[in-house]
Amino acid sequence: MEGGAAPTQMNNEVVIAGGSVMKAVTRTLAPQSGHTRGTGRRTNLMPLLRSGGRAHTRSSDGRGASGFEMILVVGASGYLGGYTIRRLLAVGRRVRAASRDRQKLVELQSSGAELVQADLVDRRSLDAACDGVDAVLAASHSLLGTGKYSSAAVDEAGHLALIDAAASAGVRRFVYTSAMFASPDHPVDFLRNKAKVEAHLAASGLSYAILRPSAFMEWHVHNLLGKSLVDSGKATIFGPGANPINFVAADDVAAVAAEMLTIAADVAATLEVGGPDNFTRNAVAAMYGDALNRPIALRHVSLAAMRIAAPLVRPFNPVLARLMDVSVWSETSNQVFDFASRTERCARPMTHVRDFIASRVADHLDATRLRRAD
């Protein structure tokens, strides 16, 4: 800590912002039957995460100081997976990028990543992907998945299988992307599934880190709201849109993931990663209107309507029902991450929602100008 301040215990969690640990308490790990397991001793991760990568430079045998030679990223075609891979490649790490569809990874291959086709519902493919791997990042999710790729099949069973495959292959480090507020009794099945995977990982014997980010800007600011405003000037908000929510950029979480994949210590940690802003969805929509410099039109679906509709539509449209469940929960519970009081020092700037929106709108306007020029 700055000025030699001691870490403060917060329910065995580490609060992170900007790539540095805030008020950190973790558990050191001791070897046990060929694996590592928590001993309950406290350790301060601050010096490790504030090294800026210098403590993790590659040694003469091609390994980093952490000893992790090959890193597998599952969910490489997603935002977090892609950003993390680019960060790892930029500092000379060897990365194996995994996805169901290799065609989505061509750009990463041209940047130096090794590609592997792997499917979280196919254990054999997971065994093959983990073969010869030192560390794994699980960055996949199926929030909007159905059928074979439902949330239960991917977010729960698939990730349990991945952890087992990693343990069987002798993987030395496993970093799992959970979510802030995940719990066994959560009203949303997606977050209950995340909690089950957290528990399985903690009991697996693997050296691990669990990342618990708040709502990703890429999804909850843009894809589920802002994109419609950019395309048509209209959007539907599920709920009144009046509850402040914390949003974090995937690349900011990627910075933490890359650190935890290459950290030069065997530690078990649960890390909350929040952004600097808490905004209502109505405020987010207004920021899109400002950036676009045009009026916007919002339609709101009431909480009462969603509470009635969700159980009725769940049998034939589980994704819509889940989105309604998420919306009711996020509009009726405390979603604020107190960035100012829970952080003491940011090792790198964090992305603000307004800047993120400005970037997305600028990309849209540039693409529009290019189409018109053609």
N, C-alpha and C positions, 0 to 999 in steps of 0.2 A: 504493500500500500504506500501511497505517497507519505513522506515524512515518517515512515516506519510504523504507521498505524496498523493495529492488529486486525485480521479478518474477523468478521462478525457472523455468527451462525444464523442462517435463515432457512430452517427446515431442510437441512442437508442440500440446499440449492446454492448455485452460484448465479448471481445476477450479472449479466454482461451487456455492455453497450459499447459500440465502436471498437470491438475487438479487444477489450480489456476486461479483466474480471473485477467485479465490484463486490465487496463484502463477502469474500469467498470462504466457503468451507467445503472440503471434499474429503474423500477417503483414499488413503494410500492403499496400494494393493500388494499382497505378498503371494509368491508362488504357492500353488496348491494342486497337487496331482496333475502337473503339466500345464495348468492354467493359472490365472490370478484371481483372487477374490478379495473383497473389501475387508479391512481389519478394523475400521472404525477410527483410525488415527487421522488427525486433521493435518492438512497441508495447504499452503498458500500457493495458488496457481499464478499469482500476479507476475513474478519474474519470468515465468515461462511464456505467458501470453503477451508480455510487453517487449519481447526480444526483437520484434519486428522481423522475424525470420532468421536472424543472425545465428541463433542457437541451433538452427535446423539446416545448416548448409550441408551439401553432400560431402561425404568423406571419400578417400581415395579408392575405396572398393565399390563406389557407385551408390552406396546407401547414404541416407541422411543421417544426421547425428542421432535421430530417434531410432535408426535401424530399419525404417520402413522403406522397402525398395519398391514394391508394387502396390498401388492403391486402387481398389475397385470402387467405382461409383455406380450405384444402382439407381436408375431414374435419371440417366445422363441427358435425356432429351428435354427434361424440365428446366424451369428457371434456376432453382437452387443447384441441381446437379451440374448444369452447364456452366454457371458462374464459378462453382467450386473447382471444376476441372480446369478452367482457364487460369485460375489463380495458382493451382498446383503446377501446371505446365510452365507457367511464367517463372517459377523458381526452380525449374529443373527436375521436378518429380516425374516419375513414371506412373502413368495412369491408364487403367483399363476401364473404358466407358461401356456400360451395359444398358441395353434397351431391348424391348420386344422387336423394334423396327430399326435395323442397322442403317437404313437409308436416312433416318433423322439425325444420324451422327456423323455424316460425311464431313461437315465443317470441322468437327472436333478431331477427326482423323487427320485432316490436312494440317491441323495445329500440333500433331504429335501424339495423340491418344491412340492406344490400342483398342480396337472395337471387339465386342463380344455380344452375341445375341443371347439374352436371358429373359426369362419370364417368371414372375413371382408365383404363378400358379403351376409351375413346372419344376419340381424339386431337382430333377436330373440336370436341368440347365443351370440351376443355382450352384450345384456341386461343381460343375465344369467352370463356371465363372469365378468361383472362389479358389480354384486350384492354383497354387503358387502365389497367392495374394497375402500381403502382410497386414493391410488395413482395409476396412470397408466403410463406405458412407452409404447409408440407406436414405435416399432422398426422393423416393417415389410415393405417390398417394393415388387413391381412387375415389376421391370425394364425389365425383360425378359418374362413377363407374356403375355398370349394370351387368346382369347375367353372369357370365364366366368371370368377369372382372368387377364384380360388386365390391363394395367396401369391405364386407366380411371376408371375401376371398383374397383380396389383395392387402388391405390395410391391417388385417389381423392374421389370417392363416398364412398368407404369403410371406409376411415379415417374420413370423415365428419360424417358418421353414428356412428363411435366409439366415437367421441367427444360428439355427442348428447346423446349416451347411457351413457357415463360417467357423463354428467351433470344431466341426469334424475335420475341416481342412487345416486347422492349426493357425487360423488368423490371429494376429496378436492384438489388434485394436479394432473396435467397432463403434462407429458414431451413428446414432439413430436420430432422425428428425421426427420429433413428436409435435406437440402443440401446446401453447400456453392454455391452462385450465383443463387439460386432459385429466380424467379421473374415472374410477371404475363405476361410479353411479351417475355419470354425466347424462343429462337428458338427450344428448345427441349421440347416436350410435358410433359415428366416426371418431369422436373423442373418447368413447369407451374403448373402442378398438385400439387406439393409441396407448391408453393406460395399460391394457393387457400386454402389449408388446414391451412397454417399459419394464413391467414386472418380470417378463420372461428374460429380457436382456440382463437385468440385474442379477438373476439367478443362474445365468448361463456359465459363469466362470470366466467370461471374456473380460479383458480390460476394455472399458467403455466410456462413452460420453453420450448423454441424452440432451439434445437441443430442444428447447421449448419456445419457439418463436411466437410472437403475436401474429395478427392477420397479415399475410403477405400483400403488399401494395399491388403487385402484378395481378393478383386475382381479385382481391376485395375492393381495391380502389378502381382498377381499370377494367379487367375482363367482365366483372359482374355488375359494373355501373358505368364507368367512364366511357368505355368503348361505344356503348349505345348512344351516349350523348355526343361523342365525336362524329359518329356515323350519321345520326338522324336528328340530333338536338332533343331527343326524347329518351326517357328511361323510366323503368318501374322500380320502386323501392319497396321491398317487403318489410312492412312495419312503418312507424311514423318517421323513422330516420333521424330521431332526436337524441339518441344515446351516444355519448362520446366513446369512440373505439380507438385502440392503439393499432397503428399500422407500422410495418417494418419492411424495408426493401430486401428482396432476396439476395442481392449482392452483399449487403451488410451481414446477413446471416452466413453467406458463403465465406466471408472473411474469418468468422469464428469457426466454421466447419473445417476450413483448411488448417487452422491452428490446432484444433483438437485432433485432427488426423495425423499430424506430424509432431505433436508435442513430445518433448524428450523426457517423459516420465510416465510411469504406469499409475494412472489415477482413474478413479470412478467418479464421475461428476454429472449432476443434472444442472443444466444452464438455461436460465431464462434470457431470451434475447428480445428486447423491445425497442421500438423506435422513439424518436424525440417528440412525436406529435400524437395527440388524441383529438380526433375530429368526429363529428356526427356525419352520417351519410348525406344529410341535406347540405352540410357545409362542404363536403367533398364535391357534390354536384355543382354547387355555386362556384367553386374554384375552377371547375371545367368550363362553366359559362364565362367566367372572367378570362380564362386563357384563350378560349375560342372567340371572345368578344362578340357574343351573340346570345339571344335569349334561349333559355332551355325550358322544357316542359317536363314536370315530374308527376307520375301517378303513384299513389301509395296504396298498398294492400294492408288492410287493418289487421291488428294482432288477433282480434276475435275471429276474423274470417280464416286466418291461417291455423288457429287452434282447432277450428272445426274441420277444415279441409284436409289437413295433414294426414290424420288417420284414415280418412276416406280414400285418398288418392294413393296411399302407400302401397297397397297390393299390386297396382298396375303402373305406378310411376314413383318408385322409391327415391329417385334423385330429387324430384320436385318436393316430395314430402320431407326429405332431409334438408333441403334448402329452406323450407318453411320452418323446420325445427331450429336450424341454426339462426334464422332471422329472429324468431321469437326469443330465443335465449340471448342473443347478442343485443336485443333492444330492451331486455328486462333485467339484465345483470350488470354488475360492475366490470367494464371492459378496459378500464384506464390502467395504463402502466405509468407509474410516477417516475418518469425519467430523471427529473432534476434531483429529487431527494434520494433516489436509489442508486445513483452513480456518483463517483468521486472524480473520475478522470476518464475522458474518452481518448483512446489511443489513435483514433482516426475519425474524420467527420462522418456523421450519420446522415442518411438521406431524409430530407424533409418532404412531406406529402406535397406541398405546393410546388417544389422543384421537380418532383417525380411527375406530377401532372403536366407541368410546363414542357418537360422533355417528351412526354407521350403526344401532346398536342403538336409540338414542333415537328415530330416525326410524321404525324398525319399531314400537316400542312406541306411539308417537303415532298411527301409522296404524291399529294394532290397536284402540286406544281409540276412534278415530273410527268405525271399522266397527261396533263394539259399540254405540256411541251411536245409530247409525242403526237 
